[in-house]
Amino acid sequence: MTKQLNTQKLIMTIVVFLISILFLLPFVWMLSTSFKIEADVFKFPIEWIPERWNGFKNYQQVWFGDFPFYIYYWNSIKVAVLTTLVSCTVSALAAYGFSKVNFPAGKWLFIIVLATYMVPPQASLVPQFILYRNIGLFDSHLGLILLGSFSVLGTFMLRQFFMGIHNEYIDAAKIDGAGHWRIFWSIALPIVRPAVATYAILRFIWTWNDYQNPLIFLRTDALYTIQLAMQKFTTINGEFYSLIMAAAVSAILPLLIVFIIGQKQVIEGIALGGVKG
């Protein structure tokens, strides 16, 4: 029986490994193409390791050419980081309030908040556009940051983890004279830290990849985020695939770095969700 289980585990490991290679092949081709000269991009069979190495000339053209990516990189980093910080703070506080603070109509208020998640984001674009034009937040990074700073999904997700904290911890802290802010900061938040980190990674990825909101709420070229920059860069350099692949690798590199750094927190968050309560 043990040998049979080991054989099945080995077979599954090999199958998963082969599938993972299939998923990685497009990225490997993109990375390889970004270092090729344009004439070798569509050679067949594919040159996974370029014979004629173009060095970093493609990346130099992308970052410091006529359409400098470093400006749009900074814009995206600023918007994504600030949005993530504000969204995590607001969602964590709201989640704690809905899960551990007893106040009149608290459950009904949470249901109302949760019901807004059923409204498609596209349905609120026109009212948001008119509102932003009237209050002066149109064509600004502050407007983009505020759009992503209040998340019903983040509040719901973190609330489920806060509910997994035993009330004995809260009651003991209250007996010692701690208020809700002290309980939240010193007891509840450290316990659900992996869940907050998981949401922070997701929020960063969603904001970094967001194309719709910057497209609608930004007009000034110097304020463009990386997604708008990619679209414009592709339009201008549509026939130069080596440059486009270099731009694409540059665009996804922060996401890989964030995930590699935060994957431990993601695993801890999943484990915490599996044993809470």
N, C-alpha and C positions, 0 to 999 in steps of 0.2 A: 504493500500500500504506500509506504514512504517513497519507494523508488518511482512508483507511478505518479505520485504528486510532484516529485522533483522533475520528472520528465515533462509533465504538463506545464509546470512553471517555466522550464527552460524553453519550451516551444512558444509559450506566450511572450516571453522576454524577447525571443528572436523576432516574432511577428511585430511586436510593438517597436522594436528597433528598426525594422525595415520600413514600417509606416512612418516613423519619425524621419527617416532619411528622405522619403518622398515629400514630406512637408518642408524639409530644409532645402531641397533642390532649387526651388525658385529663388530663394534668398542667396544661395551659393552662386547661381547664374548671375543674379543682379550684382553681387559683389565682384565677381570675375569681370563682368562687362564694364564695370565702372573704371577698370584699369586698362582696358583695351583701347586701341586706336579704332576709329569708326569703321574702317574697312574690314576689320576682323570680327565685328559684332555678330554677324549672322553666318559665320563660317560653319560648314558641316563636314564632318562631325564637330560637335561643340568643343571648343578649346576651354576646358575648365581652368587650366593654368595658361594664361596668355603667352604665346611665343614672342610676340612683339609687345613688350611692356611699355606702357605709356606713362609709368610713374604716377605722380600725383597731379599731373597737368589738368586732368578733368576736374578734380576737386578744387584746384586753384582757380579754374575758370568759374566754377559754381560759386565759390565763396567770395572771390574778390574780382569777378569779372564785371560785365555791364549790368548784371542783375545780382548784386552782392547778397548772399544768403545770411551773412553774419548779422545783418540788421533784422531780418525776419526771424532768425533764431532767437535773438535777444527778446523780440516781441513775444514770441511763443513761450519762452521760458518765464518771462515776467507774468504773463497772463495765466499760464498753467500753474505755476507755483503759488501765486497769490490766491487764485481761485481754490486750489486744493486746501490751503491753510484756512481760509475763511469758511469753506464748505464743511471741512472736518470739525471746526469749532462750533459752528451753528448746529450741525447735525448731531454732534455728541451732546451738546447742552439740551437740545430739544428731545433727543432720545431719552436722556436721563430724566427730564421733566415728565415725559409721558409714561415712564416705567416706574419711577420711584417717588414721585411727588403726588400726593393725593390732593386734588382740588376739584371743585364742582365742575361737572360736565367735562371732565378730562378725557374720558373714553369717547364721548361724542365728538369732542374737538379733534381727537386723533383720527376718528373715522372720517370727518370732514377733510382733514389734511390729506389722508390717504386717498380719498375719492378724487382729489385733484390730479392724481397720477393717471387717471383714466382719460384725461383730456389730452389729445395729441398735441405735441409741441407746436406743430404747424398751425393749429387753430388759434394760438395766441400770438402769432408773429405780427399780425397787423396791429392789434392793440399795443403790443410792446413797441413796435416801430413808432407809432403815433406818440406814445408816452415819452419815449426817449427823445424824440424831436422836440417835444414841448418843454422838457426839464433840462435839456442841454447835455444829455449823456450819449447822444448819437455821435458816431465817429470818434469814439474814445475807448481806451483800454479799460477805464473804470467801468464803463457800461458792460463790456464783455465779462469782466470779473463778477459783477453783480448778477448777471444772467445765470452763471453757473454756481453761485455761492449758496443757493438755497435748494436743497435736494430732498424731495419726498422719499425717494428710494434710499438715500443715505440715512435719513431719520428712521425709516422703517427697519432697515438692516441693523443699525446700531441699537435700536430699541429692543430687538430680539435678544441681543447679547446682554444688554443691561438687565433685562428681565431674568436672565439666568443667574444673576448675583443673588445669593440668599439674603433675605431680609434681616437675618440675624446680624450680619455685618453692619447694616444700616442702623438697626436698633442699638447695637453696642456703641456705635459712634455717637448717636444722639444722647445716650446716657452719659457719655463722657463730655457732653457739651458742644459737640461739633454741629455746625449748621450744614445746610445742603451744599453750599459752595465747597466747604472743607471736605465733606463726604465725597463729593464728585471728584475733586482734584486729587485727594490723597488715597481714596479707597476704590471707588468705582472705576475711574479712568485707568489706573494701572492694571486692573484685572482684565479689562476689555481692550488693552493696548494692541494686541495682535489684530483684533477686528477693526480698530480705527486705522491701523497701518494698511490693512487690506483695502479698506474703502479709500484711503488716500491714494494708493497706487491706481485703483480703478478710476478715481476722479481725475488724476493727472493724465491718464491715458485718454479718457473721454475728452478732456479739455484740449489736449494736444492734437487729437485727431478731428476736433470739431471743425467742420467746413461751413455749415449752414449759418451759424450766428455771425462769424466774421464776414461772410459774404454779404449779409444783409445789413449789418450794423457798422461796417467800416467802409469808408470811401477814400481816405488818404492813403496813398501808396506806401508811405513811410511807416504806417501803422499796421500793415498787413502781417498776418501770422504765417507760419510755415506752410499751412495747407493752401492758402490763397497764393502764396509765392510759388508753390509747386505747380499749381494750375497755370499761372501766368508764364512760368519758366517753360513748361511743356508746350504751351502755345507758341512761344517765341522760338524754341529749339526743338520742335517736333520731329525734325528729320535727323537729329543727332542723338541716337539712343545711348551712346556711351556717357554723354553729359547728363541725360535724364536719369540713368541708373546711378550716377554719382550723386545727383541731387536726392534720389529716393533713399539711398543708403544714409545720407546725411540726415534725412528727415526722420528715419526710424531709429537711428542710433540712440537717442535719449531714452526711447521706450525700452530698448534692450538693457540699457544701463540701469534704469529704474527697476525693471523686473529682476535682473540679476541681484541687485542689492537688496530688494525687498522680498525675494521669493521665500526666505525663511519665515518672514512675518505672515505671508499668505498661507503657508503650511500650518503655522501655529493658529491662525484665525480659523482655518477649516477644522483643525482638531478641537479648538475651543467650542466651535459650533456643534461638533458631534457629541460632546460630553456635557454641555451646559444643562443646568437644571437637575 
